[in-house]
Amino acid sequence: MVIGTYERFLNMQILHTTMQGPAIYRVRVQGHLPLDWSTFLMGMNITTSSETSDEQSILVGRLQDQAALSGILNILYENQYPVLSVECLEVG
């Protein structure tokens, strides 16, 4: 019974994403991203936090597809911002 409950929980948590189609993503990176990079990062909203000893930046926004997400992750990688997490918040 516990396993069945766990499987139902997992099914509720999975967003049915596809490689194509828009979705809202949240990307958390280590370091301070300049706020004027929003245009450079496909219009994603950027907020910074220094609640811990390491400063972090959070990007949230609607992207056209996962190719656009890959492009943002590549930009962050090329500029040496370690990615801490990527979440798909909403599909469609």
N, CA, C and O atoms as a GROMACS GRO file, in nm:
protein
  368
    1MET      N    1   0.081  -0.120   0.000
    1MET     CA    2   0.000   0.000   0.000
    1MET      C    3   0.086   0.126   0.000
    1MET      O    4   0.052   0.223  -0.067
    2VAL      N    5   0.194   0.126   0.073
    2VAL     CA    6   0.281   0.243   0.078
    2VAL      C    7   0.342   0.269  -0.059
    2VAL      O    8   0.350   0.384  -0.102
    3ILE      N    9   0.385   0.163  -0.128
    3ILE     CA   10   0.444   0.181  -0.261
    3ILE      C   11   0.342   0.241  -0.357
    3ILE      O   12   0.376   0.331  -0.434
    4GLY      N   13   0.218   0.193  -0.353
    4GLY     CA   14   0.114   0.248  -0.439
    4GLY      C   15   0.091   0.396  -0.412
    4GLY      O   16   0.073   0.474  -0.505
    5THR      N   17   0.090   0.434  -0.287
    5THR     CA   18   0.074   0.575  -0.250
    5THR      C   19   0.191   0.657  -0.302
    5THR      O   20   0.171   0.767  -0.353
    6TYR      N   21   0.312   0.604  -0.290
    6TYR     CA   22   0.431   0.674  -0.338
    6TYR      C   23   0.424   0.691  -0.490
    6TYR      O   24   0.457   0.798  -0.541
    7GLU      N   25   0.381   0.587  -0.562
    7GLU     CA   26   0.370   0.597  -0.708
    7GLU      C   27   0.266   0.701  -0.747
    7GLU      O   28   0.288   0.776  -0.842
    8ARG      N   29   0.154   0.707  -0.677
    8ARG     CA   30   0.054   0.810  -0.706
    8ARG      C   31   0.110   0.950  -0.679
    8ARG      O   32   0.084   1.043  -0.755
    9PHE      N   33   0.189   0.964  -0.572
    9PHE     CA   34   0.252   1.092  -0.541
    9PHE      C   35   0.344   1.133  -0.655
    9PHE      O   36   0.340   1.248  -0.699
   10LEU      N   37   0.427   1.041  -0.703
   10LEU     CA   38   0.518   1.072  -0.813
   10LEU      C   39   0.440   1.113  -0.938
   10LEU      O   40   0.479   1.208  -1.006
   11ASN      N   41   0.333   1.044  -0.969
   11ASN     CA   42   0.254   1.078  -1.086
   11ASN      C   43   0.193   1.217  -1.075
   11ASN      O   44   0.181   1.287  -1.176
   12MET      N   45   0.156   1.258  -0.956
   12MET     CA   46   0.100   1.392  -0.937
   12MET      C   47   0.208   1.498  -0.953
   12MET      O   48   0.178   1.610  -0.994
   13GLN      N   49   0.333   1.467  -0.923
   13GLN     CA   50   0.440   1.564  -0.925
   13GLN      C   51   0.501   1.582  -1.064
   13GLN      O   52   0.568   1.683  -1.089
   14ILE      N   53   0.480   1.487  -1.155
   14ILE     CA   54   0.542   1.492  -1.287
   14ILE      C   55   0.461   1.583  -1.378
   14ILE      O   56   0.342   1.563  -1.398
   15LEU      N   57   0.528   1.683  -1.433
   15LEU     CA   58   0.465   1.766  -1.534
   15LEU      C   59   0.492   1.701  -1.669
   15LEU      O   60   0.605   1.660  -1.697
   16HIS      N   61   0.393   1.692  -1.750
   16HIS     CA   62   0.409   1.626  -1.878
   16HIS      C   63   0.468   1.724  -1.979
   16HIS      O   64   0.396   1.784  -2.059
   17THR      N   65   0.599   1.739  -1.973
   17THR     CA   66   0.669   1.830  -2.062
   17THR      C   67   0.708   1.757  -2.189
   17THR      O   68   0.719   1.634  -2.192
   18THR      N   69   0.729   1.834  -2.291
   18THR     CA   70   0.778   1.780  -2.417
   18THR      C   71   0.898   1.865  -2.457
   18THR      O   72   0.925   1.969  -2.397
   19MET      N   73   0.968   1.820  -2.557
   19MET     CA   74   1.083   1.896  -2.604
   19MET      C   75   1.038   2.027  -2.671
   19MET      O   76   1.108   2.127  -2.666
   20GLN      N   77   0.920   2.024  -2.732
   20GLN     CA   78   0.865   2.143  -2.795
   20GLN      C   79   0.753   2.198  -2.708
   20GLN      O   80   0.690   2.125  -2.630
   21GLY      N   81   0.729   2.325  -2.722
   21GLY     CA   82   0.619   2.388  -2.650
   21GLY      C   83   0.668   2.471  -2.534
   21GLY      O   84   0.771   2.440  -2.473
   22PRO      N   85   0.594   2.576  -2.502
   22PRO     CA   86   0.636   2.669  -2.397
   22PRO      C   87   0.617   2.611  -2.257
   22PRO      O   88   0.533   2.525  -2.234
   23ALA      N   89   0.698   2.662  -2.166
   23ALA     CA   90   0.688   2.626  -2.025
   23ALA      C   91   0.752   2.736  -1.943
   23ALA      O   92   0.836   2.812  -1.993
   24ILE      N   93   0.714   2.745  -1.816
   24ILE     CA   94   0.776   2.840  -1.723
   24ILE      C   95   0.880   2.763  -1.643
   24ILE      O   96   0.851   2.659  -1.584
   25TYR      N   97   1.001   2.816  -1.640
   25TYR     CA   98   1.113   2.753  -1.571
   25TYR      C   99   1.168   2.843  -1.462
   25TYR      O  100   1.160   2.966  -1.470
   26ARG      N  101   1.223   2.779  -1.360
   26ARG     CA  102   1.300   2.849  -1.256
   26ARG      C  103   1.438   2.786  -1.253
   26ARG      O  104   1.452   2.665  -1.237
   27VAL      N  105   1.541   2.871  -1.271
   27VAL     CA  106   1.679   2.826  -1.271
   27VAL      C  107   1.752   2.899  -1.159
   27VAL      O  108   1.750   3.022  -1.152
   28ARG      N  109   1.815   2.823  -1.072
   28ARG     CA  110   1.890   2.882  -0.959
   28ARG      C  111   2.038   2.861  -0.984
   28ARG      O  112   2.082   2.749  -1.011
   29VAL      N  113   2.116   2.968  -0.975
   29VAL     CA  114   2.260   2.961  -1.000
   29VAL      C  115   2.336   3.022  -0.882
   29VAL      O  116   2.282   3.104  -0.807
   30GLN      N  117   2.459   2.981  -0.868
   30GLN     CA  118   2.547   3.038  -0.767
   30GLN      C  119   2.611   3.164  -0.824
   30GLN      O  120   2.661   3.163  -0.936
   31GLY      N  121   2.608   3.271  -0.746
   31GLY     CA  122   2.670   3.396  -0.789
   31GLY      C  123   2.566   3.503  -0.820
   31GLY      O  124   2.446   3.476  -0.824
   32HIS      N  125   2.615   3.622  -0.842
   32HIS     CA  126   2.530   3.739  -0.869
   32HIS      C  127   2.523   3.763  -1.019
   32HIS      O  128   2.622   3.800  -1.081
   33LEU      N  129   2.404   3.740  -1.076
   33LEU     CA  130   2.382   3.772  -1.217
   33LEU      C  131   2.342   3.919  -1.228
   33LEU      O  132   2.253   3.962  -1.155
   34PRO      N  133   2.404   3.995  -1.317
   34PRO     CA  134   2.361   4.134  -1.336
   34PRO      C  135   2.215   4.138  -1.383
   34PRO      O  136   2.175   4.060  -1.469
   35LEU      N  137   2.137   4.228  -1.326
   35LEU     CA  138   1.996   4.237  -1.361
   35LEU      C  139   1.974   4.273  -1.507
   35LEU      O  140   1.872   4.236  -1.565
   36ASP      N  141   2.069   4.344  -1.569
   36ASP     CA  142   2.053   4.381  -1.709
   36ASP      C  143   2.077   4.264  -1.805
   36ASP      O  144   2.066   4.281  -1.927
   37TRP      N  145   2.111   4.148  -1.753
   37TRP     CA  146   2.125   4.028  -1.836
   37TRP      C  147   1.989   3.969  -1.873
   37TRP      O  148   1.984   3.874  -1.952
   38SER      N  149   1.882   4.021  -1.820
   38SER     CA  150   1.749   3.967  -1.848
   38SER      C  151   1.722   3.958  -1.998
   38SER      O  152   1.673   3.856  -2.046
   39THR      N  153   1.754   4.063  -2.071
   39THR     CA  154   1.735   4.062  -2.216
   39THR      C  155   1.822   3.956  -2.280
   39THR      O  156   1.777   3.884  -2.370
   40PHE      N  157   1.945   3.946  -2.236
   40PHE     CA  158   2.041   3.848  -2.286
   40PHE      C  159   1.994   3.705  -2.257
   40PHE      O  160   2.029   3.613  -2.331
   41LEU      N  161   1.917   3.687  -2.152
   41LEU     CA  162   1.868   3.555  -2.111
   41LEU      C  163   1.721   3.537  -2.146
   41LEU      O  164   1.643   3.483  -2.066
   42MET      N  165   1.682   3.581  -2.264
   42MET     CA  166   1.549   3.560  -2.322
   42MET      C  167   1.436   3.616  -2.236
   42MET      O  168   1.327   3.560  -2.231
   43GLY      N  169   1.464   3.727  -2.168
   43GLY     CA  170   1.361   3.796  -2.092
   43GLY      C  171   1.328   3.736  -1.957
   43GLY      O  172   1.228   3.774  -1.896
   44MET      N  173   1.408   3.644  -1.910
   44MET     CA  174   1.380   3.584  -1.780
   44MET      C  175   1.400   3.688  -1.669
   44MET      O  176   1.493   3.769  -1.676
   45ASN      N  177   1.314   3.684  -1.568
   45ASN     CA  178   1.328   3.774  -1.452
   45ASN      C  179   1.441   3.724  -1.365
   45ASN      O  180   1.453   3.604  -1.339
   46ILE      N  181   1.525   3.815  -1.319
   46ILE     CA  182   1.640   3.780  -1.238
   46ILE      C  183   1.625   3.843  -1.100
   46ILE      O  184   1.601   3.963  -1.087
   47THR      N  185   1.640   3.761  -0.997
   47THR     CA  186   1.647   3.812  -0.861
   47THR      C  187   1.771   3.753  -0.796
   47THR      O  188   1.814   3.643  -0.830
   48THR      N  189   1.829   3.829  -0.702
   48THR     CA  190   1.947   3.780  -0.632
   48THR      C  191   1.918   3.771  -0.484
   48THR      O  192   1.834   3.843  -0.430
   49SER      N  193   1.989   3.680  -0.419
   49SER     CA  194   1.969   3.656  -0.277
   49SER      C  195   2.104   3.631  -0.212
   49SER      O  196   2.190   3.564  -0.270
   50SER      N  197   2.123   3.683  -0.094
   50SER     CA  198   2.245   3.656  -0.019
   50SER      C  199   2.209   3.606   0.120
   50SER      O  200   2.274   3.640   0.219
   51GLU      N  201   2.102   3.522   0.127
   51GLU     CA  202   2.057   3.470   0.256
   51GLU      C  203   2.162   3.378   0.319
   51GLU      O  204   2.173   3.370   0.441
   52THR      N  205   2.237   3.310   0.236
   52THR     CA  206   2.343   3.222   0.285
   52THR      C  207   2.476   3.292   0.262
   52THR      O  208   2.480   3.405   0.214
   53SER      N  209   2.583   3.226   0.296
   53SER     CA  210   2.715   3.286   0.275
   53SER      C  211   2.748   3.299   0.126
   53SER      O  212   2.828   3.384   0.088
   54ASP      N  213   2.685   3.216   0.043
   54ASP     CA  214   2.706   3.224  -0.101
   54ASP      C  215   2.588   3.295  -0.167
   54ASP      O  216   2.472   3.259  -0.145
   55GLU      N  217   2.619   3.394  -0.246
   55GLU     CA  218   2.513   3.466  -0.316
   55GLU      C  219   2.457   3.379  -0.427
   55GLU      O  220   2.531   3.306  -0.493
   56GLN      N  221   2.326   3.387  -0.447
   56GLN     CA  222   2.259   3.310  -0.550
   56GLN      C  223   2.169   3.402  -0.632
   56GLN      O  224   2.122   3.505  -0.584
   57SER      N  225   2.147   3.361  -0.756
   57SER     CA  226   2.053   3.431  -0.843
   57SER      C  227   1.949   3.331  -0.890
   57SER      O  228   1.977   3.213  -0.910
   58ILE      N  229   1.826   3.381  -0.907
   58ILE     CA  230   1.716   3.297  -0.953
   58ILE      C  231   1.657   3.361  -1.077
   58ILE      O  232   1.626   3.480  -1.079
   59LEU      N  233   1.643   3.280  -1.181
   59LEU     CA  234   1.583   3.323  -1.306
   59LEU      C  235   1.448   3.254  -1.318
   59LEU      O  236   1.438   3.133  -1.297
   60VAL      N  237   1.345   3.329  -1.352
   60VAL     CA  238   1.212   3.271  -1.373
   60VAL      C  239   1.155   3.332  -1.499
   60VAL      O  240   1.160   3.454  -1.519
   61GLY      N  241   1.101   3.246  -1.584
   61GLY     CA  242   1.038   3.299  -1.704
   61GLY      C  243   0.986   3.191  -1.796
   61GLY      O  244   1.017   3.073  -1.781
   62ARG      N  245   0.904   3.235  -1.890
   62ARG     CA  246   0.845   3.145  -1.991
   62ARG      C  247   0.941   3.136  -2.109
   62ARG      O  248   0.985   3.237  -2.164
   63LEU      N  249   0.973   3.013  -2.144
   63LEU     CA  250   1.059   2.988  -2.259
   63LEU      C  251   0.981   2.912  -2.365
   63LEU      O  252   0.889   2.837  -2.332
   64GLN      N  253   1.017   2.931  -2.490
   64GLN     CA  254   0.943   2.872  -2.602
   64GLN      C  255   0.950   2.720  -2.603
   64GLN      O  256   0.852   2.653  -2.637
   65ASP      N  257   1.065   2.664  -2.567
   65ASP     CA  258   1.083   2.519  -2.568
   65ASP      C  259   1.211   2.484  -2.493
   65ASP      O  260   1.278   2.571  -2.439
   66GLN      N  261   1.244   2.355  -2.490
   66GLN     CA  262   1.362   2.314  -2.416
   66GLN      C  263   1.491   2.352  -2.488
   66GLN      O  264   1.597   2.355  -2.425
   67ALA      N  265   1.485   2.380  -2.616
   67ALA     CA  266   1.603   2.432  -2.686
   67ALA      C  267   1.640   2.569  -2.630
   67ALA      O  268   1.759   2.600  -2.614
   68ALA      N  269   1.539   2.651  -2.600
   68ALA     CA  270   1.564   2.783  -2.539
   68ALA      C  271   1.624   2.765  -2.400
   68ALA      O  272   1.715   2.838  -2.361
   69LEU      N  273   1.572   2.668  -2.324
   69LEU     CA  274   1.628   2.639  -2.191
   69LEU      C  275   1.774   2.597  -2.203
   69LEU      O  276   1.859   2.640  -2.125
   70SER      N  277   1.803   2.513  -2.300
   70SER     CA  278   1.941   2.468  -2.323
   70SER      C  279   2.031   2.587  -2.356
   70SER      O  280   2.146   2.593  -2.311
   71GLY      N  281   1.980   2.681  -2.434
   71GLY     CA  282   2.057   2.800  -2.467
   71GLY      C  283   2.091   2.882  -2.344
   71GLY      O  284   2.203   2.931  -2.331
   72ILE      N  285   1.995   2.897  -2.253
   72ILE     CA  286   2.020   2.971  -2.129
   72ILE      C  287   2.123   2.898  -2.043
   72ILE      O  288   2.214   2.961  -1.988
   73LEU      N  289   2.108   2.768  -2.032
   73LEU     CA  290   2.205   2.690  -1.953
   73LEU      C  291   2.344   2.700  -2.012
   73LEU      O  292   2.442   2.706  -1.938
   74ASN      N  293   2.355   2.703  -2.144
   74ASN     CA  294   2.486   2.719  -2.209
   74ASN      C  295   2.547   2.856  -2.179
   74ASN      O  296   2.667   2.866  -2.154
   75ILE      N  297   2.465   2.960  -2.182
   75ILE     CA  298   2.514   3.094  -2.150
   75ILE      C  299   2.568   3.098  -2.007
   75ILE      O  300   2.675   3.153  -1.982
   76LEU      N  301   2.492   3.038  -1.914
   76LEU     CA  302   2.537   3.036  -1.775
   76LEU      C  303   2.667   2.958  -1.761
   76LEU      O  304   2.757   3.000  -1.688
   77TYR      N  305   2.677   2.846  -1.830
   77TYR     CA  306   2.798   2.764  -1.825
   77TYR      C  307   2.919   2.842  -1.882
   77TYR      O  308   3.026   2.844  -1.821
   78GLU      N  309   2.899   2.904  -1.997
   78GLU     CA  310   3.008   2.977  -2.063
   78GLU      C  311   3.056   3.094  -1.979
   78GLU      O  312   3.172   3.137  -1.991
   79ASN      N  313   2.968   3.148  -1.894
   79ASN     CA  314   3.006   3.260  -1.807
   79ASN      C  315   3.038   3.216  -1.665
   79ASN      O  316   3.047   3.298  -1.574
   80GLN      N  317   3.053   3.086  -1.648
   80GLN     CA  318   3.100   3.024  -1.523
   80GLN      C  319   3.008   3.050  -1.404
   80GLN      O  320   3.053   3.080  -1.293
   81TYR      N  321   2.876   3.039  -1.429
   81TYR     CA  322   2.778   3.044  -1.321
   81TYR      C  323   2.731   2.901  -1.294
   81TYR      O  324   2.658   2.845  -1.377
   82PRO      N  325   2.770   2.840  -1.182
   82PRO     CA  326   2.727   2.704  -1.152
   82PRO      C  327   2.574   2.697  -1.135
   82PRO      O  328   2.516   2.774  -1.059
   83VAL      N  329   2.512   2.605  -1.207
   83VAL     CA  330   2.367   2.584  -1.197
   83VAL      C  331   2.339   2.496  -1.077
   83VAL      O  332   2.392   2.385  -1.066
   84LEU      N  333   2.255   2.544  -0.986
   84LEU     CA  334   2.221   2.470  -0.866
   84LEU      C  335   2.093   2.389  -0.883
   84LEU      O  336   2.080   2.280  -0.828
   85SER      N  337   1.998   2.441  -0.960
   85SER     CA  338   1.874   2.366  -0.985
   85SER      C  339   1.800   2.424  -1.105
   85SER      O  340   1.815   2.541  -1.140
   86VAL      N  341   1.721   2.338  -1.168
   86VAL     CA  342   1.632   2.377  -1.278
   86VAL      C  343   1.497   2.312  -1.249
   86VAL      O  344   1.489   2.192  -1.225
   87GLU      N  345   1.391   2.394  -1.252
   87GLU     CA  346   1.256   2.342  -1.226
   87GLU      C  347   1.162   2.387  -1.336
   87GLU      O  348   1.165   2.502  -1.379
   88CYS      N  349   1.078   2.297  -1.380
   88CYS     CA  350   0.969   2.333  -1.470
   88CYS      C  351   0.848   2.361  -1.382
   88CYS      O  352   0.798   2.270  -1.315
   89LEU      N  353   0.801   2.484  -1.380
   89LEU     CA  354   0.693   2.525  -1.291
   89LEU      C  355   0.555   2.507  -1.352
   89LEU      O  356   0.458   2.477  -1.282
   90GLU      N  357   0.547   2.525  -1.485
   90GLU     CA  358   0.417   2.517  -1.552
   90GLU      C  359   0.441   2.489  -1.700
   90GLU      O  360   0.533   2.544  -1.761
   91VAL      N  361   0.358   2.404  -1.756
   91VAL     CA  362   0.368   2.370  -1.897
   91VAL      C  363   0.255   2.436  -1.973
   91VAL      O  364   0.141   2.442  -1.925
   92GLY      N  365   0.286   2.487  -2.090
   92GLY     CA  366   0.183   2.543  -2.176
   92GLY      C  367   0.183   2.692  -2.182
   92GLY      O  368   0.101   2.751  -2.251
   0.00000   0.00000   0.00000
